[in-house]
């Protein structure tokens, strides 16, 4: 039977953590271990975890951080402690479906996937249903490498992945967040990048977590930001595009380095393909940056023409854009129309009823 490590990152989570711990205890496939990495809680979190450890039928191990590192680093550093073949990220305030671990691991084994992600329902502090969280998953399916959207991702609490992912590239090289260059890329987006670049990813349409929304969430579903008014100008757009160009270039470099470090290995061909993929993404965003920053209309038109000739807007590859983004690039980038508003990808979406597929 597969060994599964559950990694629960905590910080002042006493309000809801008992419900989360009990939902782990009720799993139809018990974890081989539960690691709790605490980031300096000052409430009753550790007391509740210790009490749970005394009655749990699997090992519960606790690490206390000597200084606060933030939730993303708390998760990533905690992965080095896990010994299971599979790792499941766990938030401190959710409620897992009893078959979450069983279904995710079974799907990964069946499809030979390195990552599984699923949908969720949303609940309020009183555990009442408030919505459905699809995060772009419209049905259960398997994605080949480099076929998922480049800049999207799945939230950590919906992810189970193979521990081998962590050995591919050291997370210290992950670079800044694509939405906020002032912080490093989050733990879930880092795992998503590695998995979708080098392995198969399986998604499940079943909501296997009840995700609790409240006023102290460290992170959670991000509301759609289509045509955000606050970013509806070419200057801000150029900054965002430059950040993605730099991120794609870094990712291409990381994949090239991986291929060179493991010549003739099982990952070599996939790493080389991923390096080429991310290099193309970098080229696209370099041209789009030029489109939004060039001072003359002629320079901007040349950049747009080059993008069109590259097939950027055909939507045939995961790195491609669609007609909506072409319209945006024409109005806001080329023409600099004052009424144009920039559509900014907001990551995972919230839907009250049905799910939708998302593209970059």
Buried (B, 14 or more C-beta within 10 A) or exposed (E): EBBBBBBBBBBBBBBBBBBBBEBBBBBEBBBBBBBBBBBBBEBBBBEBBEEBBEEBEBEBBBBEBEEEBBBBBBBBBBBEEBEBBBBBBBBBBBBBBBBBBBBBBBBBBEBEBBBBBBBBBBBEEEEEEBBBBBBBBBEBEBBEBBEBBBBBBBBBBBBBBBBEBBEBBEBEEBBBBBBEBEEBBBBBBBBBBBBBBBBBBBBBBBBBBBBBBEEEEBBBBBEBBEEBEEBBBBEBBBBBBBBBBBBBBBBBBBBBBBBEEEEEEEBBEBBBBBBBBBBBBBBBBBBBBBBBBBEEEEEBBBBBEBBEEBEBBEBEBBBBBEEEBBEBBBBBBBBEEEEBBBBBBBBBBBBEEEBEEBBB
